[in-house]
Amino acid sequence: MPRLPLLSALLLSLAAAAHAERAPSPAELESLGKDAAAFARNTERNRAGRVIDALPERVIPAVAQQANTPPKLIRDTLVDQARAFGKSAQPEEVVADLSGVMLDEAGGLTWGVVRLKGTSLFSGQRVRFDTATIAILEDGDWHFARIDTQAQADLIRAAYPEITELSPGR
């Protein structure tokens, strides 16, 4: 009987290790920093096509499947919406904050959450924003999507069911 508590403890520690966050390696931090800075720049400069193309690779196909709509139409619609929002919100001083970023592994994916910060125009006033943005490493490039709301987090979980430890704003 003494082995049962030891076995239980071992299984619990293995389960915890499977979802353990870790600090990025220097190479991961460098590539994440480079891609996140480009994403922030594209957001600030209202390069809507580049912003939408930086979405995690499974997002548009997942939306297209749910909507029974061709992926190209979903992408084009998102680009138009992002462009219109960028013109009205006029983002400025957009930066990707990687301080304290931790990475996680899920089903062969590496992912983490960065903060996208800056200012935007709302109702005629400049307002600071700080958004939680998931970063997923796919094929050597980091892809980004906001996860501030439950709907945004649900969309990522639908496209990436292996990412189970994701909550809005995380």
Secondary structure, DSSP 4 states (H G I P E B T S, - for coil): -THHHHHHHHHHHHHHHHT--BPPPHHHHHHHHHHHHHHHHHHHTT-HHHHHHTS-TTHHHHHHHHHT--HHHHHHHHHHHHHHHHHHH--EEEEEE-TT--EEEETTEEEEEEEEEEEEEETTEEEEEEEEEEEEEETTEEEEEE--SHHHHHHHHHH-TT--S--TT-
